[in-house]
């Protein structure tokens, strides 16, 4: 249904200009909005006009007009006036409403088109036909972005992003997902990563909340936009699992995370059992995990970890010996370090899958 606020603005402007009053009724005769001080027309009179099938009539001193739209139920416009002016004022109001309904229909069609693409509800031929009808440029390069925010700022972020990228023919925003905004963005002279940074910066500075932006590969053609969406959606989830500290996650930068994400749980279980034996990753304390992560962040450099964690070299060496005793891997050796890194990531992925499975159940 169309915004009553917009209808109110149209009618209030027309009344100020023409000095006539206007009222709009739904298909069932319910008053949607009117400038009259009281109910101007009897319910039976409205019903008489609706059932008549006429496009316009004069009844009880009022002018009645049928408002037609392909996407909305037929409505009834009622206008009073002086002499023949009422009919002229009614035609003007009818023209304004027709423009409003036409724009509403187009917006609805655009929404159907982009949702059909993203959620795989349309065949390629239908996509091409609808794009031509709606004059949507089909051959542009597009990239899909997924945006999440902390707290209740998602709707505000959606409005802000909509204002940033207002060309609805080339870009489109889907904001009614449960916890994610989806932006379909035409890529011209900009780099996709720069656009992600721009979105993140605006949310951080304007809304004062943290957010994460993920994006897929740039694709040419509307039909292939779905692939970019699937990549962006996967990047967001993999970011939640493995890269909590990253605010911008590109599908092409997921590395090991993307490989592990696609492993079956049975293979994950087999691998962790082979690495940890009878023990498990849970034998490692939080401080030991912190040392391991610092070791990876500093390219397996003991000196780098000493600076990073501000501990003595002898203390670090002792703790590395303890970790080796627990898991049988010496992360000072490259092969052991990579094995442990992958095993810890697989363990984290398994915990995520189990938690998600429990939430679904």
C-alpha positions as CSV (number, residue, x, y, z in Angstrom):
1,X,0.0,0.0,0.0
2,X,1.2,3.5,-0.7
3,X,2.1,6.0,2.0
4,X,-0.8,7.9,3.5
5,X,1.7,10.6,4.3
6,X,2.5,11.1,0.6
7,X,-1.2,11.2,-0.3
8,X,-1.8,13.7,2.5
9,X,0.9,16.0,1.1
10,X,-0.7,15.8,-2.4
11,X,-4.2,16.6,-1.1
12,X,-3.1,19.4,1.3
13,X,-1.2,21.1,-1.6
14,X,-4.2,20.8,-3.9
15,X,-6.5,22.2,-1.3
16,X,-4.2,25.2,-0.6
17,X,-4.1,25.9,-4.4
18,X,-7.7,25.1,-5.4
19,X,-9.6,25.7,-2.2
20,X,-11.5,22.5,-2.9
21,X,-11.6,19.4,-0.6
22,X,-10.5,15.9,-1.5
23,X,-10.9,12.4,0.0
24,X,-9.5,9.0,-1.0
25,X,-11.3,5.8,-0.3
26,X,-10.1,2.2,-0.5
27,X,-11.8,-0.5,-2.5
28,X,-14.0,-1.4,0.4
29,X,-15.1,2.2,1.0
30,X,-12.7,2.9,3.9
31,X,-11.5,6.5,4.1
32,X,-7.7,6.6,3.6
33,X,-7.3,10.3,3.9
34,X,-9.4,13.5,3.3
35,X,-9.1,17.2,3.7
36,X,-12.8,17.5,4.7
37,X,-13.5,18.4,8.3
38,X,-16.0,15.6,8.6
39,X,-17.1,12.5,6.7
40,X,-18.2,14.1,3.4
41,X,-20.2,11.3,1.8
42,X,-22.5,8.6,3.1
43,X,-21.0,5.1,3.0
44,X,-23.9,3.9,0.8
45,X,-23.2,6.6,-1.8
46,X,-19.6,5.4,-2.0
47,X,-20.8,1.9,-2.4
48,X,-23.2,2.9,-5.2
49,X,-20.3,4.5,-7.1
50,X,-18.0,1.5,-6.6
51,X,-20.6,-1.0,-7.8
52,X,-21.6,1.2,-10.8
53,X,-18.4,0.5,-12.7
54,X,-18.2,4.1,-14.0
55,X,-14.9,5.9,-14.2
56,X,-16.5,9.2,-12.9
57,X,-19.9,10.3,-11.6
58,X,-21.6,13.2,-9.9
59,X,-23.5,12.1,-6.8
60,X,-25.1,14.3,-4.1
61,X,-23.1,17.3,-5.2
62,X,-19.7,15.6,-5.2
63,X,-17.5,14.4,-8.0
64,X,-16.5,10.7,-7.9
65,X,-13.5,9.3,-9.8
66,X,-12.2,5.8,-10.0
67,X,-8.4,5.6,-9.3
68,X,-6.9,2.6,-11.2
69,X,-3.6,0.9,-10.7
70,X,-2.3,-2.4,-12.0
71,X,-0.6,-3.2,-8.7
72,X,-3.1,-1.7,-6.2
73,X,-6.8,-2.3,-5.6
74,X,-9.0,0.3,-7.3
75,X,-9.7,3.3,-5.1
76,X,-12.2,6.2,-5.2
77,X,-11.5,9.9,-5.2
78,X,-14.1,12.3,-4.0
79,X,-13.9,16.0,-4.7
80,X,-16.2,18.9,-4.0
81,X,-16.1,22.1,-6.0
82,X,-17.9,25.0,-7.5
83,X,-19.8,24.4,-10.7
84,X,-17.6,22.7,-13.3
85,X,-14.4,23.4,-11.3
86,X,-14.9,20.3,-9.2
87,X,-14.5,18.1,-12.2
88,X,-11.4,19.9,-13.3
89,X,-9.9,19.8,-9.8
90,X,-10.7,16.0,-9.7
91,X,-8.9,15.4,-13.0
92,X,-5.8,17.2,-11.6
93,X,-5.9,15.2,-8.4
94,X,-6.4,12.0,-10.4
95,X,-3.3,12.8,-12.5
96,X,-1.2,13.4,-9.4
97,X,-2.4,10.1,-7.9
98,X,-1.7,8.3,-11.2
99,X,1.9,9.5,-11.1
100,X,2.3,8.4,-7.5
101,X,0.8,4.9,-8.2
102,X,2.9,4.6,-11.3
103,X,6.1,5.3,-9.4
104,X,5.0,2.9,-6.7
105,X,4.4,0.2,-9.3
106,X,7.8,0.7,-10.8
107,X,9.5,0.6,-7.4
108,X,7.6,-2.6,-6.6
109,X,8.7,-4.1,-10.0
110,X,12.3,-3.1,-9.3
111,X,12.2,-4.8,-6.0
112,X,10.7,-7.9,-7.5
113,X,13.5,-7.9,-10.2
114,X,16.4,-7.6,-7.8
115,X,15.0,-10.1,-5.3
116,X,14.3,-12.5,-8.2
117,X,18.0,-12.2,-9.2
118,X,19.5,-12.4,-5.7
119,X,17.3,-15.2,-4.4
120,X,17.2,-17.2,-7.7
121,X,13.5,-16.8,-8.3
122,X,13.7,-15.8,-12.0
123,X,15.0,-17.4,-15.2
124,X,17.7,-15.5,-17.2
125,X,15.3,-14.8,-20.0
126,X,12.8,-13.2,-17.5
127,X,15.5,-11.1,-16.0
128,X,16.6,-9.7,-19.3
129,X,13.0,-9.0,-20.3
130,X,12.1,-7.2,-17.0
131,X,15.4,-5.2,-17.1
132,X,14.5,-3.9,-20.6
133,X,11.0,-3.0,-19.5
134,X,12.2,-1.2,-16.4
135,X,15.1,0.4,-18.3
136,X,17.7,-1.1,-15.8
137,X,21.2,-1.2,-17.4
138,X,21.9,-4.9,-17.7
139,X,25.5,-4.9,-18.9
140,X,27.1,-3.0,-16.0
141,X,29.7,-4.5,-13.7
142,X,28.1,-4.9,-10.3
143,X,29.3,-6.0,-6.9
144,X,27.1,-7.1,-4.0
145,X,27.8,-6.0,-0.4
146,X,26.4,-7.4,2.8
147,X,26.4,-5.0,5.8
148,X,25.8,-5.9,9.5
149,X,25.8,-3.4,12.4
150,X,25.9,-3.7,16.2
151,X,22.7,-3.0,18.2
152,X,19.6,-1.6,16.6
153,X,21.3,0.6,14.0
154,X,20.6,-1.6,11.0
155,X,17.5,0.4,9.7
156,X,19.4,3.7,10.2
157,X,22.4,2.3,8.3
158,X,20.0,1.2,5.5
159,X,18.6,4.7,5.1
160,X,22.1,6.3,5.1
161,X,23.4,3.9,2.5
162,X,20.3,4.5,0.4
163,X,21.0,8.2,0.5
164,X,24.7,7.6,-0.5
165,X,23.7,5.5,-3.5
166,X,20.4,6.9,-4.7
167,X,20.4,5.8,-8.4
168,X,17.9,3.0,-8.1
169,X,18.3,2.0,-11.7
170,X,21.9,1.1,-11.3
171,X,22.2,0.4,-7.6
172,X,19.6,-1.3,-5.3
173,X,19.3,-1.8,-1.6
174,X,17.5,-4.6,0.2
175,X,17.0,-3.8,3.9
176,X,14.3,-6.1,5.2
177,X,16.6,-9.1,5.9
178,X,16.7,-10.1,9.6
179,X,20.1,-8.8,10.4
180,X,21.8,-7.9,7.1
181,X,21.6,-5.1,4.5
182,X,22.3,-6.1,0.9
183,X,23.6,-3.5,-1.5
184,X,23.8,-4.2,-5.2
185,X,26.3,-1.6,-6.4
186,X,27.3,-0.7,-10.0
187,X,31.1,-0.6,-10.2
188,X,32.4,2.1,-12.6
189,X,35.6,4.0,-11.8
190,X,35.7,2.9,-8.1
191,X,37.4,0.0,-6.5
192,X,35.1,-2.4,-4.7
193,X,37.3,-2.3,-1.6
194,X,37.1,1.6,-1.6
195,X,33.3,1.4,-1.7
196,X,33.3,-1.0,1.3
197,X,35.6,1.4,3.2
198,X,33.3,4.3,2.4
199,X,30.3,2.4,3.7
200,X,32.1,1.4,6.9
201,X,33.5,4.8,7.5
202,X,30.0,6.5,7.2
203,X,28.4,4.0,9.6
204,X,31.2,4.3,12.1
205,X,31.3,8.1,12.1
206,X,27.6,9.0,11.5
207,X,25.9,6.3,13.6
208,X,28.7,5.8,16.1
209,X,28.4,2.0,15.9
210,X,30.7,-0.8,14.7
211,X,29.8,-2.7,11.6
212,X,31.2,-5.3,9.2
213,X,31.0,-5.1,5.4
214,X,31.6,-8.1,3.2
215,X,31.6,-8.2,-0.6
216,X,31.9,-10.7,-3.4
217,X,33.6,-10.6,-6.8
218,X,32.5,-8.0,-9.4
219,X,30.3,-9.5,-12.0
220,X,29.1,-8.4,-15.5
221,X,25.4,-8.8,-16.3
222,X,22.4,-8.8,-14.0
223,X,22.0,-12.6,-14.0
224,X,25.5,-13.2,-12.6
225,X,24.8,-10.7,-9.7
226,X,23.5,-13.6,-7.7
227,X,27.0,-15.2,-7.6
228,X,28.4,-12.0,-6.1
229,X,25.7,-12.1,-3.5
230,X,26.4,-15.7,-2.5
231,X,30.1,-14.8,-2.2
232,X,29.4,-11.8,-0.1
233,X,27.1,-13.8,2.1
234,X,29.7,-16.5,2.5
235,X,32.4,-13.9,3.3
236,X,30.2,-12.5,6.0
237,X,29.7,-15.8,7.7
238,X,33.3,-16.9,7.4
239,X,34.3,-13.5,8.8
240,X,32.0,-14.2,11.8
241,X,33.8,-17.6,12.3
242,X,37.5,-16.8,11.7
243,X,38.1,-13.1,11.4
244,X,36.1,-11.4,14.2
245,X,38.6,-8.5,14.2
246,X,38.1,-7.7,10.5
247,X,35.5,-5.1,9.6
248,X,35.9,-5.5,5.9
249,X,35.9,-9.0,4.5
250,X,36.4,-9.7,0.8
251,X,35.5,-13.1,-0.7
252,X,38.8,-13.2,-2.4
253,X,40.8,-12.7,0.8
254,X,39.3,-15.5,2.8
255,X,42.2,-17.9,2.2
256,X,42.1,-21.0,4.5
257,X,38.8,-19.9,6.0
258,X,37.0,-20.5,2.7
259,X,38.5,-24.0,2.3
260,X,37.7,-25.0,5.8
261,X,34.1,-23.6,5.6
262,X,33.4,-26.1,2.8
263,X,34.7,-29.2,4.6
264,X,32.2,-31.8,5.8
265,X,32.0,-32.2,9.6
266,X,33.1,-35.9,9.4
267,X,36.4,-34.8,7.7
268,X,36.9,-32.0,10.3
269,X,36.4,-34.5,13.2
270,X,38.9,-37.0,11.6
271,X,41.5,-34.3,11.1
272,X,41.3,-32.8,14.6
273,X,41.5,-36.3,16.1
274,X,44.6,-37.0,14.0
275,X,46.3,-33.7,15.1
276,X,45.4,-33.7,18.8
277,X,45.1,-37.4,19.4
278,X,43.4,-38.3,22.6
279,X,43.6,-34.6,23.8
280,X,41.8,-31.7,22.0
281,X,42.3,-28.0,21.4
282,X,40.5,-27.5,24.7
283,X,43.7,-28.5,26.6
284,X,45.1,-25.1,25.6
285,X,44.6,-22.2,27.9
286,X,43.4,-18.8,26.8
287,X,46.9,-17.4,27.4
288,X,48.4,-20.2,25.3
289,X,46.0,-19.5,22.4
290,X,47.0,-15.8,22.6
291,X,50.7,-16.8,22.3
292,X,49.9,-19.0,19.3
293,X,47.9,-16.3,17.6
294,X,50.7,-13.8,18.2
295,X,53.2,-16.2,16.8
296,X,51.2,-16.4,13.6
297,X,50.7,-12.7,13.4
298,X,54.4,-12.1,13.8
299,X,55.5,-14.6,11.1
300,X,56.7,-17.2,13.6
301,X,59.2,-14.7,15.0
302,X,60.0,-15.1,18.7
303,X,61.4,-11.6,18.9
304,X,58.1,-10.3,17.4
305,X,56.0,-12.2,20.0
306,X,58.2,-10.9,22.8
307,X,57.6,-7.3,21.7
308,X,53.9,-8.0,21.0
309,X,53.0,-9.6,24.3
310,X,55.7,-7.7,26.4
311,X,57.1,-10.9,28.0
312,X,60.6,-12.2,28.5
313,X,62.2,-14.4,25.9
314,X,62.9,-17.2,28.4
315,X,59.2,-17.1,29.5
316,X,58.0,-17.4,25.9
317,X,60.4,-20.3,25.2
318,X,59.1,-22.1,28.3
319,X,55.5,-21.6,27.3
320,X,56.2,-22.9,23.8
321,X,57.7,-26.0,25.3
322,X,54.5,-26.5,27.4
323,X,52.3,-26.1,24.3
324,X,54.5,-28.6,22.4
325,X,54.1,-31.1,25.3
326,X,50.3,-30.7,25.3
327,X,49.6,-31.0,21.6
328,X,52.8,-32.6,20.2
329,X,53.5,-29.8,17.9
330,X,56.4,-27.3,18.0
331,X,55.1,-24.1,16.4
332,X,58.7,-22.8,16.0
333,X,58.8,-25.2,13.1
334,X,56.9,-24.1,10.0
335,X,55.2,-27.4,9.2
336,X,54.0,-27.9,12.9
337,X,52.9,-24.2,13.0
338,X,50.7,-24.6,9.9
339,X,49.3,-27.9,11.1
340,X,48.3,-26.3,14.4
341,X,46.9,-23.2,12.8
342,X,44.7,-25.3,10.5
343,X,43.6,-27.6,13.4
344,X,42.6,-24.6,15.5
345,X,40.6,-23.1,12.7
346,X,38.9,-26.4,12.0
347,X,38.1,-26.7,15.7
348,X,36.6,-23.2,15.7
349,X,34.6,-24.0,12.6
350,X,33.2,-27.2,14.2
351,X,32.2,-25.2,17.4
352,X,30.4,-22.7,15.1
353,X,28.6,-25.4,13.2
354,X,27.5,-27.2,16.4
355,X,26.2,-23.9,17.9
356,X,24.4,-23.0,14.7
357,X,22.8,-26.5,14.5
358,X,21.7,-26.1,18.1
359,X,20.1,-22.7,17.4
360,X,18.2,-24.2,14.4
361,X,17.0,-27.1,16.5
